[in-house]
C-alpha cells in the first residue's frame, strides 16, 4: 500500500545488477506463466475492476442525488469511492499488462502518471478512513464537544487530496523509461530489442529506502494505529453507556443502531488494512532484501499480493452499498432510469453523522426503520 507496484526490472536497475551474468533476466524464458494461470489472473482482475468501478460509481451518484444521504460520513465514503475509481481506471489495467508482458508499452507519461495516481489514491483512501474515525469519535465519545459539519468535511477532503498529491510527487519525478535491464539478455534478445521498462531511478538506493520506509509508516502504520485507537475508545464508550441504559426502548434502539453502523465502518477499515498488508510485506522485502524474491516465482507472488490489494476497491460497494436496502433501491432506479420505484416505498434513512448515542439527549429522533448495513 505504501508505494505503487514493484516490477522485477525496478529492483534490478536500482540495485545496479542489470548487467550481471547472474541476472534473473538471463533465465527469463523459464519464468513465463502458464496460459491457465494468465487466464485466471486476467479473469480475477476483470471481475475486481468491474465490481470496483461500477459499485463505487453507483455509490457516488446515489449519495450525490439523495439529499438525505449527504452527511459527513457519507461524503467521506464517497470520497473514498472516488479514489477507488481512479485506481480501477488508471492503475489496474496498466499494472496487469506490465506484469504479464514484462515490458512497458504505455509511454513515458503513463509511466509517471500511473505510479503517481496509485500512490495519491491510496493516501486519500487511508486518510478518508481517518477522518471518518474522527467524526465517529466526536459523535459518540464527545457528543457535547466539537463535531465536524459538512463544510469541515469538504475542507478535510481538499486537504487530504493536497497532502496526497505532495507526498506522491517523488513517484512522478523519479519514474522513467529505460532499456537497461534488456541490454545483455541471452534469451529472446531479438524480441526484447527496443523494449523498455518503467522504473524508479533514484539518485541513490539509500534515498529510495528512506522515502519508501517513511511512506510505509505515514500511509499505513500510523493512520491504522490512529484509527484503531479511535474505534477502541468508541467501543469502550458504547459498552459503558449500554450499562447505563435505563431500559427505555428508544435508548436501547439508539445504542444498537450505533453499534451496527460502527461495525460496518470498522469492517471497511479492517478489510482495507488486510487487503493491503500482503503487498506491503512484499514491497518491504523487495526494498530491503530483493534477492529473496528474484526467482521465477516473483511475478506470481507479486500478482497475488497486488490482486488482494486491488480487492480493497470493492470494499465500499459491498459493505456500505450492497448490504444497504436504500442503496439497492436506488441502484434499481439507476439501472432502469426511472424514479417510479422510489415513490412506492418509504426510505429507511438514518443520517450516520447525526446519530447520537448520548442517553441524556432524549430529543434525538430516529426514523422508523434502521439502515441495513
C-alpha positions in Angstrom: 0.0 0.0 0.0 2.7 2.4 0.8 4.0 2.6 -2.7 3.0 1.8 -6.2 3.6 -1.6 -7.6 7.1 -3.1 -8.0 8.4 -4.8 -11.0 11.4 -7.1 -11.3 13.1 -4.6 -13.6 13.0 -1.9 -10.9 14.9 -3.9 -8.4 17.5 -5.0 -11.0 18.1 -1.4 -12.1 18.1 0.2 -8.7 20.5 -2.4 -7.4 22.7 -2.0 -10.4 22.8 -5.7 -11.3 21.2 -5.5 -14.7 24.4 -6.2 -16.5 25.4 -9.1 -14.2 25.8 -12.6 -15.7 23.7 -13.9 -12.8 20.8 -11.6 -13.6 17.4 -13.3 -13.3 16.7 -12.0 -16.8 19.2 -14.5 -18.2 16.7 -17.2 -17.3 13.7 -15.1 -18.4 12.4 -17.8 -20.7 11.8 -20.3 -18.0 9.8 -17.8 -15.9 6.9 -17.4 -18.3 3.5 -18.1 -16.6 1.3 -20.9 -18.0 -1.8 -19.9 -20.1 -4.3 -21.2 -17.4 -2.6 -19.0 -14.8 -2.7 -16.0 -17.1 -6.3 -16.5 -17.9 -7.2 -17.0 -14.2 -5.5 -13.8 -13.2 -7.0 -11.7 -16.1 -10.4 -13.0 -15.2 -9.9 -12.2 -11.5 -8.6 -8.7 -12.3 -11.5 -8.1 -14.7 -14.1 -9.0 -12.0 -12.4 -6.8 -9.4 -12.3 -3.9 -11.8 -15.9 -4.2 -12.9 -17.2 -4.5 -9.3 -15.0 -1.8 -8.0 -15.7 0.6 -10.9 -19.4 0.0 -11.2 -20.1 -0.2 -7.5 -18.2 2.9 -6.5 -19.6 5.0 -9.3 -23.1 4.0 -8.3 -22.4 4.8 -4.7 -21.1 8.3 -5.6 -24.1 9.0 -7.8 -26.6 7.9 -5.2 -25.0 9.9 -2.4 -24.9 12.9 -4.7 -28.6 12.6 -5.7 -30.0 11.9 -2.3 -30.2 15.0 -0.1 -30.9 12.9 3.0 -27.7 10.9 2.3 -25.5 13.9 2.2 -23.9 13.9 5.7 -20.3 14.0 6.9 -19.8 10.2 6.9 -21.4 9.6 3.6 -19.4 12.5 1.9 -16.2 10.9 3.2 -17.2 7.5 2.0 -18.0 9.0 -1.4 -14.5 10.5 -1.4 -13.1 7.1 -0.6 -15.0 5.6 -3.5 -13.6 8.3 -5.8 -10.1 7.3 -5.0 -11.0 3.6 -5.7 -12.4 4.6 -9.1 -9.1 6.3 -10.0 -7.2 3.0 -9.1 -9.6 0.9 -11.2 -9.2 3.2 -14.3 -5.6 4.3 -14.1 -3.7 1.6 -12.2 -5.2 -1.9 -12.5 -5.2 -2.3 -16.3 -1.7 -0.8 -16.6 -0.2 -3.0 -13.9 -1.8 -6.2 -15.2 -0.5 -5.6 -18.7 3.0 -4.6 -17.4 3.3 -7.6 -15.2 2.2 -10.1 -17.9 4.3 -8.6 -20.7 7.4 -7.7 -18.6 8.0 -4.5 -20.7 6.3 -1.1 -20.9 4.1 -0.1 -23.8 2.2 2.9 -22.4 4.8 5.7 -22.9 6.7 7.9 -20.5 3.8 10.0 -19.5 1.8 7.0 -18.2 4.9 5.6 -16.6 5.0 8.6 -14.3 1.2 9.2 -14.0 0.2 5.6 -13.1 2.5 5.3 -10.1 1.7 8.9 -9.0 -2.1 8.3 -9.2 -1.9 5.0 -7.3 0.2 6.5 -4.5 -2.1 9.5 -4.3 -5.3 7.4 -4.4 -4.1 5.1 -1.6 -3.2 8.1 0.6 -6.6 9.6 0.0 -8.3 6.4 0.9 -6.5 5.8 4.2 -6.9 9.4 5.4 -10.6 9.4 4.4 -10.9 6.5 6.8 -9.0 8.5 9.4 -11.5 11.4 9.0 -14.4 9.0 9.3 -12.9 7.6 12.5 -12.5 11.2 13.9 -16.1 12.0 13.0 -17.4 8.9 14.7 -15.2 9.5 17.8 -16.6 13.1 18.3 -20.1 11.9 17.7 -20.1 9.1 20.2 -17.3 9.7 22.7 -17.6 13.5 22.9 -21.2 14.3 21.8 -21.3 17.7 23.5 -18.0 18.8 22.1 -16.9 19.8 18.6 -18.5 17.9 15.7 -17.4 18.2 12.1 -20.1 19.5 9.8 -20.4 19.4 6.0 -18.1 22.4 5.5 -15.4 20.7 7.6 -15.8 17.5 5.6 -15.3 19.3 2.3 -12.2 21.2 3.6 -10.9 17.9 5.0 -11.3 16.3 1.6 -9.4 19.2 -0.1 -6.7 19.0 2.5 -6.1 15.2 2.1 -6.0 15.4 -1.7 -3.5 18.2 -1.5 -1.3 16.3 1.0 -1.6 13.1 -1.0 -0.5 15.0 -4.2 2.6 16.4 -2.4 3.5 13.1 -0.9 3.3 11.3 -4.3 5.3 13.8 -6.3 8.6 11.8 -5.9 6.9 8.9 -7.9 6.2 11.3 -10.7 9.8 12.7 -10.7 11.8 9.5 -10.3 9.9 7.1 -12.6 11.3 6.9 -16.1 11.7 4.6 -19.1 14.8 2.6 -19.5 16.1 -0.3 -21.7 19.0 -1.1 -19.3 17.6 -4.4 -18.0 17.3 -5.8 -21.5 20.7 -5.0 -22.9 22.5 -8.2 -22.0 19.7 -10.7 -22.3 20.9 -14.0 -23.6 17.4 -15.3 -24.4 14.9 -13.7 -26.8 17.2 -10.8 -27.4 15.5 -10.0 -30.7 12.1 -9.9 -29.2 13.1 -7.5 -26.5 15.1 -5.3 -28.8 13.9 -1.7 -28.4 11.7 -2.6 -25.5 11.7 -0.5 -22.3 10.7 -0.8 -18.7 9.2 1.7 -16.3 11.4 2.0 -13.3 12.2 4.2 -10.3 15.6 5.8 -10.9 16.5 7.4 -7.6 19.8 9.2 -7.1 20.8 6.5 -4.6 19.4 3.4 -3.0 19.6 5.0 0.4 17.3 7.8 -0.6 14.8 5.4 -2.1 14.8 3.3 1.1 14.3 6.3 3.3 11.4 7.5 1.2 9.6 4.2 0.9 10.0 3.3 4.6 8.8 6.7 5.7 5.8 6.3 3.3 5.0 2.9 4.8 4.8 4.5 8.3 2.9 7.5 7.2 0.5 5.8 4.8 -0.2 2.6 6.6 1.1 2.1 10.1 0.4 5.5 11.7 -3.1 6.0 10.2 -4.3 2.5 11.0 -2.9 2.9 14.6 -4.8 6.1 15.0 -8.0 4.6 13.6 -7.6 1.6 16.0 -7.4 4.0 19.0 -10.5 5.9 17.9 -12.6 2.8 17.5 -11.3 1.3 20.7 -12.4 4.4 22.6 -15.8 4.2 20.8 -16.2 0.6 21.8 -15.4 1.3 25.4 -17.8 4.3 25.4 -20.7 2.3 23.9 -20.1 -0.6 26.3 -20.2 1.8 29.3 -23.3 3.5 28.0 -25.0 0.2 27.4 -24.7 -0.5 31.1 -26.3 2.9 32.0 -29.4 2.5 29.7 -32.5 2.7 31.9 -34.3 0.1 29.8 -36.2 2.5 27.6 -36.8 1.1 24.2 -35.7 4.3 22.4 -32.4 4.4 24.2 -31.7 0.8 23.6 -32.6 1.2 19.9 -30.1 4.2 19.6 -27.3 2.1 21.1 -28.0 -0.9 18.9 -28.2 1.2 15.8 -25.0 3.0 16.5 -23.2 -0.3 17.1 -24.4 -1.6 13.8 -23.1 1.4 11.9 -19.8 1.3 13.7 -19.4 -2.4 12.9 -19.9 -1.6 9.2 -17.3 1.2 9.3 -14.8 -0.9 11.3 -15.3 -3.8 8.8 -14.4 -1.4 6.0 -11.2 -0.4 7.8 -10.2 -3.9 8.8 -10.8 -5.3 5.3 -8.9 -2.4 3.8 -5.9 -3.0 6.1 -5.9 -6.7 5.4 -6.1 -6.3 1.6 -3.0 -4.0 1.5 -1.0 -6.0 4.1 0.5 -8.7 1.7 1.6 -6.1 -0.9 3.2 -4.0 1.9 5.1 -7.0 3.1 6.2 -7.8 -0.5 7.4 -4.3 -1.1 9.3 -4.2 2.2 11.1 -7.4 1.4 11.8 -6.2 -2.2 13.2 -2.9 -0.9 15.5 -4.4 1.8 16.3 -7.9 0.5 15.3 -8.1 -3.1 17.4 -11.3 -3.7 14.8 -13.2 -1.7 12.3 -12.5 -4.4 14.4 -12.7 -7.6 13.3 -16.0 -8.9 10.7 -17.4 -11.2 8.0 -17.1 -8.6 8.5 -13.4 -8.3 5.7 -12.4 -10.7 3.3 -15.0 -9.3 3.8 -13.8 -5.7 3.6 -10.1 -6.8 0.4 -10.7 -8.8 -1.3 -12.5 -5.9 -0.3 -9.7 -3.5 -1.4 -7.0 -5.9 -4.7 -8.7 -6.7 -5.5 -8.9 -3.0 -4.7 -5.2 -2.6 -7.0 -4.3 -5.5 -9.8 -6.1 -3.7 -9.9 -3.0 -1.5 -11.6 -1.1 -4.3 -14.7 -3.4 -3.8 -15.0 -2.7 0.0 -17.2 0.3 -0.2 -19.8 -1.1 -2.6 -20.0 -4.4 -0.7 -20.0 -3.2 3.0 -21.8 0.1 2.6 -23.8 -0.3 -0.6 -24.9 -3.8 -1.5 -25.8 -4.6 2.1 -27.9 -1.4 2.4 -31.5 -1.6 1.3 -31.6 2.1 0.3 -28.6 1.6 -2.0 -30.2 -1.4 -3.6 -33.4 0.5 -4.2 -31.6 3.4 -5.8 -29.4 1.1 -7.8 -32.5 -0.4 -9.4 -33.7 3.2 -10.2 -30.4 4.0 -11.9 -30.4 0.8 -13.9 -33.9 1.4 -15.2 -33.5 5.2 -15.5 -36.8 5.7 -13.6 -37.7 7.0 -10.2 -41.2 5.5 -10.1 -40.0 2.7 -7.8 -38.9 5.1 -5.1 -42.3 6.7 -4.7 -43.9 3.4 -3.8 -41.9 2.6 -0.8 -40.7 4.7 2.2 -37.0 5.0 2.6 -35.2 3.8 5.7 -33.0 6.8 6.4 -30.5 7.3 9.2 -28.0 10.1 8.8 -24.9 8.5 10.1 -23.2 11.7 11.1 -26.3 12.9 13.1 -26.8 9.7 15.0 -26.1 10.4 18.7 -25.8 7.8 21.4 -25.7 10.2 24.3 -28.5 8.9 26.6 -29.1 12.3 28.0 -30.2 13.7 24.7 -33.7 12.4 24.5 -34.7 14.8 21.8 -33.0 12.7 19.1 -35.5 11.2 16.8 -34.7 8.2 14.6 -36.7 7.2 11.6 -39.0 4.2 11.8 -36.7 1.7 10.1 -33.0 1.2 10.6 -30.3 1.3 7.9 -29.4 -2.2 6.8 -25.7 -2.2 6.6 
